[in-house]
Amino acid sequence: MKDAARYVKVVEWSEEDQCFVGSAPGLVFGGCHGDDEMAVFAELCLIVDEAILLYRREGKPLPPPTSGRDFVNKMQCVA
């Protein structure tokens, strides 16, 4: 499994920005945006891969993984 799979990737519609916004909480501050949901997700995956490479090049430990925390079911309780 790639390290990138250990991080939750979120793509959501922003009413304020009128576009899709992608983020990877806990790993990447900021993210990406665009009109095509799938393209935003693909770009986000690249950003996560690049962030992990930067951590490694700088000799920094990766932040704690965010996957495996059952976010989907926890979010259903909020909705």
C-alpha angles and dihedrals in degrees: 000000000000117000088238089068089065091069127075114238117202127195115181139164115255114209089191094054096030092225142082115277124202126201141164106211114215094018111049126034107211119005137190140295143197148137097269115071095203093047091051090051092049091050091047091053089054091048091052091050091049092048091053090050090052092051089052095046090051092047092239122144116249117253116257112284117261099198122093094043094109093241092162095061092040091052091052088064090057096047 
